[in-house]
Amino acid sequence: MRSAVFSRAASTKRGIEAGICCAVLHGFGHDGVPGDLLEDFLDRIRDAGQHKIFVVGARAVSGLLSPAGLGFAYAAIAEAVIRIALREVERRFAQEHGKVPGGRMAVLGMGRLGSREMTATSDLDLVALY
């Protein structure tokens, strides 16, 4: 049972991230985000995240999502937005400044994101390690 719950959670997170990726990249073509449109990328990822938050809120109001599921869903949206933004920042940084051999980066979610108790108005407390 426990593995089924974690499997379902991982599947939900992948679905949320895929939906946000599609919304962000829609209109940019197959090559991804052009190098000179960072503001467009940020606007698209913000809009896509807000759309997902609205959909989750609508599901909660209609009774399709429990309060516990709501916190998980908001955290999954935040994680997807962070993951997508991090990939783009890493790509742009490497393009402009090069890549450190063996260098890696991680983003730590603190506060409500780390505890998966987010609400629609929660902010993100992040620590970037590189």
N, C-alpha and C positions, 0 to 999 in steps of 0.2 A: 504494500500500500504506500509506504513512504517513498519508494522509488517512482511510483506512478505519479505522486504529487509533484516531486521534483522534475520529472520528465515533462509533465504538463506545464509547469512554471517555465522551464527552459524553452519549451515550444512557444509559449505566449510571448516571452521576451524576444525570441527570434522574429516572430510575426510583427511585433510592434516596431522593431528596428527595421525590418524590411519595408514596412509601410512608410516610415519616416524617410528612409533612403530614397524610395520611389518618388515621394513628394518633393524632396530636396533636389533630386537630379532631373526631375521632369522639366523638359525644355532645354537642358544643357547638352543634349546629344549623348553619343556613346562614349566620348572621350572624358566624361566627367565634368568637373567644374573648371571653366577657363581661368587662367592665372590672374587676370585683372578684374575679376568680379567677386572679390571677397565679400563686399557688402551685400551683393545679391545672394551669395551662399548663406551668409548669416541671417538675412531676412527670410529666406526659404526654410532654413532649419527652425527658426523661431516660429514661423507660421505653421509648419508641419507639427511641431511639438504642441502648440496651442490647440490645433485641430484635434489631436489625439486626446488632450486633456478634456476638451469639450465632449468628445464622444464617450469617454470614460464617465464623466459627470452625468451625461444623459442616461447611461446604462445604470448608474447608481440610483438616480431619481426614479427610473422605471422599475426598480427592484431586481434587475438582472445581475447586479453585482453587490456582494455583501460589503459591509464596512471594512472588514479585514482585507478583502480582495481589492478594495479601492486604494488602500495604502500601497499594496504591492503593485498595482497597475500604474500609479503615479510614479513610483520608484523605477519601474521598468521603462517608462517613457523618458525619465531623466537620464537613466543609464544609456539608453539608445542615443539620445541627443549628444551626450558627452562622448560616447564612442565614435559617432560619426564626425563630430567636430574635431576630436583628437586626430583621427586619420587625416583629415584635411589640413590641420595645422602642421602635422608631421610632414606631410607631402610638400607643403609650401615652404616650410623651414629648410627641408633638404634641398629643394629646388633653388632657393636663394642663398643658402649658406653651406650647403654640402651636408654629408651625413657622417657622424662619428662612427667609425667601425666598432661594431658590438654595442653601440649606444642604444639605450631603451628609455622609454618614458612610461610612467604610470600616473593615474589620477585616483586619489583616494576620496571617497564620498564620506563625509562626516555628518554628524547630526541626524536629522530625520531620514536623509537618504541612506546613510549607513545602517540605520535601524529599520528601514523599509516602512516607515510610518508617515509617509508624506501626505500632504493635502494638496488641493488645487492651488493654494497660494504659498506653499512652502518655497523657501529659497534654497539654493544649492550652496553648501559649504564644502569647498573642494581644496585639496592640497595636491599640487603637481610635483612629482619627483622625476628627476632626470639625471 
